Amino acid sequence: MKLAFALRLAGRESRSSWRRIGLYMSSITLGVAALVAINSFRRSLVESVELESRALLGADLRLTSERPFTEPIQAIIDSATAQYDVSTITNLVSMAVAPASQKVRMVQLRAVTGGFPYYGDVVTRPAGMWRQLDQHRVAVVDPALLLQLEVKIGDTLYVGQAPFVIAGTIEKLASDFSFRSALGPRVAIAGKYLEDTGLMQFGSFAERQAFMRISDPKQLQRFVDLRHEKFRENLVDFDTAEEQSDNLAEALDALTRFLGLVGLAALLLGGVGVASAVHVFIREKRPTVAVLRCLGATQGTVFLAYLLQAAGLGLMGAALGAVLGLGVQMLLPGVLGDVLPVAVTFRVDWLSIATGLAVGVWVASLFALIPLLAIRGISPLQALRREYEPARARFDWLRLLAYAALAASIIGISYWQTQYWQPTVAFSGGLTVALLLLWLTAWLLARATRRFFPRRARFTIRQGVGSLFRPHNQTVSVILALGFGVFVIATIYLVQNNLLDWLEIENSPNAPNLVAFDIQRDQVAAVREISRGRSTVPPQLTPIVPARISHHKGRPVGQLMLDTIVRISGRDTSVTMVVEPWALRREYRHTYRDTLVDSEELIAGKWFGDSPTARQSPVEISVEQDLADDLNLDIGDHLTWDVQGIQIESRVTSLRRVDWARFATNFFVVFPSGVLDQAPQSYVALLRVDGPDQRAELQRDLVARHSNITVIDVAQVQAAFEEIIGKVTLAIRFMAVFSTLAGLVVLVGAVATSRFQRMREVVLLKTIGATRRQVLAILITEYAALGILAGLTGLLLSGIASWALTTFFFRLDFSLPVMALVGTWTVIALAAVAIGLANSIDVLRRPPLAVLREAD
């Protein structure tokens, strides 16, 4: 009986008040749309990766080494050839020269031997050119290279010393992700012509890969298990199609879950709007509730009726959000397409829709619950005495329980979205801190505006600003909601802007903007000669000596890697030596000098300098601090290096802090002069050449004289990084837009909810002689103040957050683009004015008597 009455009452109240709080429920729509879209997209993406796991690798097994395969590994590859399909690929960076246009370009060269790929399609134009690489001296290239070098299919392209005819373009290669080629277009040739290029010299940066087709999963697992230790001992990475698929799916799942958290923030922001709307709604419904109490309705029945109303409107908003989310899901492949390894087809995921609906209704109901609890304090007597005896504030344990349920729900929903406790705690804590800081900043700004606003300002200005403090105002909630959206988007923009500023070196007067590497010892004089008169600063040539760690504190690396594969921290205090496996397996490139450079700072130990004992065995070395942590090294510890088969014993005598953000020849390990001088080595040169045409001419002349030298124009690298950063931030911004839209919806809802109160104010103003122009000026002032305060709140906190991220996380200098932020601030203020006027214009047009009758 009580439930039936509560349902009828909820239905009647919804019909009469949906215009007043329905807009707030639409903020739930945006959050649910974001969650449904990103969760459905994530499931489709992971399924696509799993279905195309073999095509993504191009084979069943891949072996990778940064140096030529050792004899044991080559023997494994040769023996596998008799049983399975085997292909090899050598990847390296080189320069391509187009004789027709006399232009040069850094490219990523792929020398392919065998039938790779065994799975997936290689689409070329004309068709079938990939399979003809081994038949003719031809190359297939990325379409971008044709534009960059101003050549066409059929023209000749020089790679190193060897000419190749451009036979076609690579339109699609499933096993190669598009973002990998951002630093240079791909050029594919047959592996048998690699030696003709003359690029494989000492010190060349080349990666060797071997691909095998072992279609039987049991045979594949047996093959890997029997040779697992041999791969480890010879520092060869190995990946199966299933392993790569799992790793890729995990990485993409993490990315989409992070985007889902941004959408969840929009949903919770909508919940704040719901709470604010219901709070005002209930205060205005006190007489109705008191009369219902006089007629015999119990507290529980009335409370249940309004809770059902909130849940019903929340369900409607969530349902609309689910439909909208399906539309957004169709857009996501276009937004993220450049960074996705597979094509994602649209499909309806009913589980994501169901969970989105449930979460939306739960958030709407929970945020409405807290202000609805005030109904329990309304007595029947207030029907007669509400003007003189308002509801008394009292301690309510149910309110505390509701706040606890809200906090637990935020943590629970965050965990559902991330599936990991660490990001859950970080997101929940960060969101709580951000909202508290936003609320505090908004409250302080509003109080400061009330306290220090000039009292001699014009009447319309004073009246408009004074509207921010009227009874039942929602100033703080609007500033909180709209400011949060500004905070998210502005923080992303500021961090991206500072990252791109760090990459921008073109305007630095003495900073190098060309780097040439793979320079051999007998080519140093020629590099100096060619760059003389062109480089505005003397070329900085630095020797590079490749080496690997053979013994760590007296223990062989192979044995140590088997013992320390997994880092253990904080659980077993008996583990005293933890070494990162990557730091043991990698090939290092050392240099030798007796002085520190500008990008280095000595933080521990003593620099060897001209010390006569520095070159005695064990040789003194200086190690970068982060590498020392990963290798668990301290002053006095010993490392043995394998330098082209020669064992060199060394002792750590100093630790350095290296500013990796500076464009300089930075190294993990520095030796003193006189130790590695006669070791096999190559050189890297840094030059400064003003003007893109002059840089292109120097690149062309260096490559024409010595084809093995690769010259990188840093401006091109900068453009590639900008493209990569832009693709990633575009996806984050796309989801962050939902937060901003939610804030704007809260503003629309605030105007709609206070519409009747605004009617009375306009009537009184018109009655005492205010003109329509004055009323319009008052409204513009009020909404502009809301937009200004909301924008200022979000921008202030975004400045603090981006400064912290840039300074402490990325370790870069922070700069503030003032004009861009002022423009953002202006747009937010204008949007607030436009939305406010659009929802209030009918009040201006109607006569006072008609407005009073509608309000009554």
Order of alpha helices (4+ residues) and beta strands (2+ residues): alpha-alpha-beta-alpha-beta-beta-beta-beta-alpha-beta-beta-beta-alpha-beta-alpha-beta-alpha-alpha-alpha-alpha-alpha-alpha-alpha-alpha-alpha-beta-alpha-beta-beta-alpha-alpha-beta-beta-beta-alpha-beta-beta-beta-beta-alpha-beta-alpha-alpha-alpha-alpha-alpha
